[in-house]
Amino acid sequence: MTAGRIAALLGLLVAGTVTGLAGWLVVDLWFPAGLLLAVLALLGLFLGARTALGGGLGVGVAAAGWFLSYVLLGVPRPEGDFLLGSSGMGMYAYLLGGSAVAVICATMRGPVEPPVSASNRG
């Protein structure tokens, strides 16, 4: 693994964390439209990560950053309250939608990959 690839992976981890934080804020602020905006931002991040690194590894690292921020913002603080409020179904929909988008982007086939055929295994 080259130094440039490692730097790109670290950048994607940070981008996933920042996108997760922004998504958490937007979902709480404008519930129906904010949820759509947050999931679309994740879609853009994951597709960009897949394109930049040429595979699912970039999506996995960006999704790990997103999930890390999601978990850290949802854990109660020692004072007994949350860093950010988790208002009901919106946050669960954000978790489910983000996870679905990450899995779709990580497992999709690119345009450069030939179709799989039983006749030409190799």
Secondary structure, DSSP 8 states (H G I E B T S, - for coil): --HHHHHHHHHHHHHHHHHHHHHHHHHHHSHHHHHHHHHHHHHHHHHHHHHHHTSHHHHHHHHHHHHHHHHHHHSB-TTSSBSS---THHHHHHHHHHHHHHHHHHH---TTS----SSS--
